[in-house]
């Protein structure tokens, strides 16, 4: 088990509730909290979640929020949390933030995604061309019927970056595929097949990625949950704060607390809270963290099987923090214990 970031916890600051005893016994001090399905759903705050986060922060726990939504910048998400009465802790990390770590300064990038994602890539130094602009230029010039013009327009890109694109058209898919066929790297913010909105599930970025992958026979490099770029962004956010608050040589500080990758959790010891096993559960696995599944989002009931460990299941974040787990703690059962009662 990785050393917690706060190796010397002040007993006087420890609450007496059942939940705190549980999390203390797990050695958890770092919380990665999903937004959609944990803090809110369909634009409505999930009751109890804001106060649960406040309780964690009051106890001195580290909290960072992460989301695969690439269409809204982290600072706006942080403002939304504040308006819900939540201090955003280490802040909000989006899949656009993670994608921006995959491009390099002065690289030409063809974007099929939101304006926000384009801004993030430009902030990282990339030279971004929205595919909508390229399509409009070809439409205006009548170049669609000239293969030389289409191939020329889509040549020389170092990367194609795909995010959620609500206005996606066949022509946009055609152009990004052409760029990939000519050697551009295929990057995607995430591969979530759906996302909850307006009381239903809508097609997610993964649906667009699947179309491009099918047409190019090229698998994407994926930035968001549950992949390594998002995990690294989380480690940097949490370990960076530990450096700043503890400082080298401070009591209880040892080098591994400030060295990402020093252990499976990068010197961190925590839990990922989310509503999807396939993204949040796998992110926990990538970080070397525990995974707590909440049933307040897209997963409505305890799954009968999962291919990554699920260490706890609760109705929602408030129940989880309070230690009210469905079926009790599954952590002792180990990952995927066949036939274990309640194992998922
Ligand atoms: Mg979610």
Boltz pocket constraint, residues with backbone or C-beta under 6 A from the ligand:
constraints:
  - pocket:
      binder: B
      contacts: [[A, 34], [A, 35], [A, 36], [A, 37], [A, 38], [A, 274], [A, 275], [A, 276], [A, 297]]
      max_distance: 6.0
